[in-house]
Amino acid sequence: MPQMVVRIKVKDYISQKNMRMSQDFLDKLEEMVRSIIDKAIERAKANNRNTVMPRDL
């Protein structure tokens, strides 16, 4: 599967907060992002739409 989350952007953001990031954090974040998107897609489909919108989140 293609990567959804840009590793360096997440790492930079966390670094700005004076924290470090483990690799398994990014793996879990990827999983959560995919789940959120999948749920939004299902909601859009349930409302007979082909466009995912903020309200689907």
N, C-alpha and C positions, 0 to 999 in steps of 0.2 A: 504494500500500500504506500502511496506517496505521503511524504511528511506534510502535516498540516500546520505545525507550529515551527516557527523559525527559531532554532536553538540559540543562535547568537543574540537575537533580540531579547529572548527570555533571560538569558544569562546576563546580558548587559543591564536589564531592568533590575534583576535581583542584586547584581553587584552595586548598583547605585544605592541600594538600601543597606549596603555593607554586609551582605550575606553571600553565601556560596550555594551552588546548586549541584545536587547529585544527579547522575545519569538516570536513575530510576524515577526521579521527580519528573523529568521530561517525558519519560515513557507513560507515566500515569496521566500527565497533563494531556498528551496526545489522545489517550483513551477517553478522557472526559470530554474533550472538544468534539471528538467523533460522536460520542453519545448525545451530546447537546444538539449537534447538527442533525443527527438521525431522528431525534424526537421532533425537532422543528419541521423536518421534511414530512414526517407522518402527520403532524397537525395540519400542515398546508394541504396535503392530500385529502385528509378527512373533511376539509372545508372546500373541496373541489377546486383547488388552486394549483397552478404549476410554478408559482413564485413563492419562495420562502420570505417571510417578512418578519420584522422585529417582534410583532405580536405573537409569532409562533414560538418564541423563546419562552 
